[in-house]
Amino acid sequence: MSVFIPPRELRALAAAGAAMLIGTVILQQFPALELSLFAAGAARLTGFLTGMPVGRIAEGWLLTSSSSVIAVTAACSAKDYYLMVVALLTWQRVRQGQTAFAALLVGLFAALPLTVFINALRIVGVTAAHRWLGARLPETYDAFLHLFFGVAVFLPALIALNLLLEMYGRTRTLKSTA
């Protein structure tokens, strides 16, 4: 049994891998982006969505309310999620016929606001969970709540983004063949 992978799929896979590699190199060469761009953007958007004031601290950004204090640090930057979104966007755009270079640029730039927005939603969820469950659960469960909301927000958002790109690609293909 032979497995045949169409050339467009191979190009899409190679472009996605290249985009992820380039994104990784950029993040390694400019480590300040993690805090000054990703974490800062998510903290500011979370502050806007919740009405919580946002202040700068040495480790990152601080969101304060009457019931909680949330620190958004480099660990909360969602840079790994950014790289996944970069790869997904690049892969889908090449599959839909865009050149690898153009798809790579779209992936690197369009993934940033998507990542910041989804990460802000995750921080809002973690903030609400700490407010509702923080007093009822031992402090040792804080890491679990953080991980749980990361999975509960990032994974469905990635799946939904892929579904939207698949549907967009199909309708675009149908229009071009009609």
NORSULWO-V90373 format. One record per residue. RES is the residue in three letters. D_LAST is the distance of its C-alpha to the last C-alpha in Angstrom with 2 decimals. Layout:
BEGIN
res = [RES/RES]
d_last = [D_LAST/D_LAST]
END
This chain:
BEGIN
res = [MET/SER/VAL/PHE/ILE/PRO/PRO/ARG/GLU/LEU/ARG/ALA/LEU/ALA/ALA/ALA/GLY/ALA/ALA/MET/LEU/ILE/GLY/THR/VAL/ILE/LEU/GLN/GLN/PHE/PRO/ALA/LEU/GLU/LEU/SER/LEU/PHE/ALA/ALA/GLY/ALA/ALA/ARG/LEU/THR/GLY/PHE/LEU/THR/GLY/MET/PRO/VAL/GLY/ARG/ILE/ALA/GLU/GLY/TRP/LEU/LEU/THR/SER/SER/SER/SER/VAL/ILE/ALA/VAL/THR/ALA/ALA/CYS/SER/ALA/LYS/ASP/TYR/TYR/LEU/MET/VAL/VAL/ALA/LEU/LEU/THR/TRP/GLN/ARG/VAL/ARG/GLN/GLY/GLN/THR/ALA/PHE/ALA/ALA/LEU/LEU/VAL/GLY/LEU/PHE/ALA/ALA/LEU/PRO/LEU/THR/VAL/PHE/ILE/ASN/ALA/LEU/ARG/ILE/VAL/GLY/VAL/THR/ALA/ALA/HIS/ARG/TRP/LEU/GLY/ALA/ARG/LEU/PRO/GLU/THR/TYR/ASP/ALA/PHE/LEU/HIS/LEU/PHE/PHE/GLY/VAL/ALA/VAL/PHE/LEU/PRO/ALA/LEU/ILE/ALA/LEU/ASN/LEU/LEU/LEU/GLU/MET/TYR/GLY/ARG/THR/ARG/THR/LEU/LYS/SER/THR/ALA]
d_last = [34.68/32.68/30.33/27.41/25.81/22.74/23.61/21.15/22.91/26.24/25.47/24.41/27.62/29.73/28.37/29.09/32.54/33.20/32.20/34.52/37.25/36.99/37.09/40.12/41.87/41.34/42.76/45.66/46.46/46.36/47.75/48.49/44.77/45.05/47.57/46.97/43.18/41.96/45.03/45.85/42.36/42.30/45.87/45.25/42.13/44.08/46.92/44.64/43.12/46.54/48.81/50.91/52.55/51.57/54.31/54.57/56.74/57.54/55.23/52.26/51.64/53.48/52.15/55.01/55.42/58.42/57.56/56.06/55.81/52.75/52.75/49.42/50.29/48.58/48.28/46.07/43.72/40.83/40.43/39.45/36.71/35.58/35.30/33.23/30.79/30.71/29.86/27.18/25.42/25.70/24.52/21.40/20.52/21.02/18.96/16.02/16.60/19.30/22.44/25.35/27.61/25.34/24.55/28.30/29.16/26.72/28.22/31.80/31.56/29.21/31.15/34.34/33.76/32.02/35.05/37.55/36.01/35.84/39.31/40.69/39.47/41.26/44.41/44.34/44.18/47.01/49.03/48.67/49.54/52.64/53.66/53.27/54.29/56.28/59.62/59.10/58.23/60.38/59.54/58.56/55.34/54.05/52.32/50.73/49.38/47.97/46.26/45.09/43.38/41.86/40.21/39.44/37.58/36.19/34.76/32.77/31.55/30.33/28.62/27.01/25.83/24.27/22.52/21.18/19.93/18.33/16.56/15.51/14.27/12.20/10.56/10.09/8.67/6.19/5.26/5.59/3.81/0.00]
END
